[in-house]
């Protein structure tokens, strides 16, 4: 019986350990966030726009045109992130990506903004 309980406890511990390895928040300090707004040329916010970082984490703008992408891996000047609009509401064109975004550990990289033009 004791061996069975020990095996169950060990298995449970392994499941928890493996789960922690797949958690984007672990290890702490290797991630930051990116924020910005999407608007039209006249300054009106655009909701429902999807922003993606290097084909990885993404977010969709709210009614105010704002977005936040969390758990973005740390980058530097030698290997910056590419932040791109990957989906827009009908009637809008996709603007060029921002190819030079640097994310620092535990910090927010603000003002990664995009302006959409009408098609």
C-alpha positions as CSV (number, residue, x, y, z in Angstrom):
1,X,0.0,0.0,0.0
2,X,2.8,2.4,0.9
3,X,4.5,1.8,-2.5
4,X,1.2,2.5,-4.3
5,X,0.7,5.8,-2.4
6,X,4.4,6.7,-3.1
7,X,3.9,6.0,-6.8
8,X,0.7,8.1,-7.0
9,X,2.4,11.0,-5.2
10,X,5.4,10.8,-7.5
11,X,3.2,10.7,-10.6
12,X,1.2,13.7,-9.3
13,X,4.4,15.6,-8.7
14,X,5.7,14.8,-12.2
15,X,2.4,16.1,-13.7
16,X,2.8,19.3,-11.7
17,X,6.4,19.7,-12.8
18,X,5.7,19.1,-16.4
19,X,2.8,21.6,-16.3
20,X,5.0,24.3,-14.9
21,X,7.5,23.7,-17.8
22,X,4.7,24.5,-20.3
23,X,3.5,27.5,-18.4
24,X,4.4,30.7,-20.4
25,X,5.0,32.5,-17.1
26,X,7.8,30.2,-16.1
27,X,10.6,30.9,-15.6
28,X,9.8,34.4,-14.3
29,X,11.8,37.3,-15.8
30,X,12.1,36.0,-19.3
31,X,8.9,37.7,-20.6
32,X,7.5,41.2,-21.1
33,X,4.4,42.7,-22.6
34,X,3.6,44.8,-25.7
35,X,0.8,47.4,-25.8
36,X,-0.6,49.7,-28.4
37,X,-3.6,51.1,-30.2
38,X,-5.0,50.6,-33.7
39,X,-6.8,53.5,-35.3
40,X,-7.8,55.0,-38.6
41,X,-5.9,57.9,-40.2
42,X,-8.5,60.2,-38.7
43,X,-7.8,58.8,-35.2
44,X,-10.9,56.7,-34.7
45,X,-10.2,53.5,-32.8
46,X,-10.7,50.2,-34.6
47,X,-12.0,47.2,-32.7
48,X,-11.6,43.5,-33.8
49,X,-8.0,43.8,-35.2
50,X,-5.7,40.9,-34.4
51,X,-2.0,41.8,-33.6
52,X,0.6,39.0,-33.6
53,X,4.2,38.8,-32.4
54,X,6.5,36.7,-34.5
55,X,3.7,34.3,-35.4
56,X,3.3,33.5,-31.7
57,X,1.3,35.3,-29.0
58,X,-1.5,37.6,-30.2
59,X,-4.3,39.8,-29.0
60,X,-7.4,41.5,-30.4
61,X,-8.2,45.2,-30.1
62,X,-11.1,46.2,-27.9
63,X,-13.7,49.0,-28.6
64,X,-11.1,51.6,-27.8
65,X,-8.6,50.1,-30.3
66,X,-6.2,49.1,-27.5
67,X,-4.4,45.8,-27.2
68,X,-2.0,44.1,-24.8
69,X,0.0,41.0,-25.6
70,X,1.4,39.3,-22.5
71,X,4.1,36.6,-22.2
72,X,6.2,37.9,-25.0
73,X,9.8,36.4,-24.8
74,X,12.6,38.9,-24.1
75,X,14.4,40.2,-27.2
76,X,17.1,42.7,-28.0
77,X,18.5,44.9,-30.8
78,X,20.2,41.9,-32.5
79,X,17.0,39.8,-32.6
80,X,14.0,42.1,-32.3
81,X,10.4,41.0,-32.6
82,X,8.2,41.6,-35.5
83,X,4.8,42.8,-34.5
84,X,2.2,42.7,-37.2
85,X,-1.5,43.2,-37.9
86,X,-2.7,39.8,-39.0
87,X,-6.5,40.3,-39.3
88,X,-8.6,43.4,-39.8
89,X,-12.4,44.1,-40.1
90,X,-13.8,44.2,-43.7
91,X,-13.0,47.4,-45.5
92,X,-9.5,47.9,-44.0
93,X,-6.1,47.1,-45.4
94,X,-3.3,45.5,-43.4
95,X,-0.5,48.0,-42.6
96,X,3.2,47.1,-42.7
97,X,4.6,45.3,-39.6
98,X,6.8,46.9,-37.0
99,X,10.1,45.0,-37.5
100,X,12.1,46.4,-34.6
101,X,10.3,45.8,-31.3
102,X,12.5,45.0,-28.3
103,X,10.9,43.4,-25.2
104,X,12.6,43.7,-21.8
105,X,12.1,41.3,-18.9
106,X,9.1,42.2,-16.7
107,X,8.5,45.4,-18.6
108,X,5.8,46.8,-20.9
109,X,6.9,47.9,-24.4
110,X,4.3,50.6,-25.1
111,X,3.0,52.5,-28.1
112,X,3.4,49.8,-30.8
113,X,0.6,51.5,-32.7
114,X,-0.9,50.9,-36.1
115,X,-2.9,53.0,-38.5
116,X,-5.4,51.3,-40.8
117,X,-6.4,52.7,-44.2
118,X,-9.6,51.9,-45.9
119,X,-9.6,49.7,-49.0
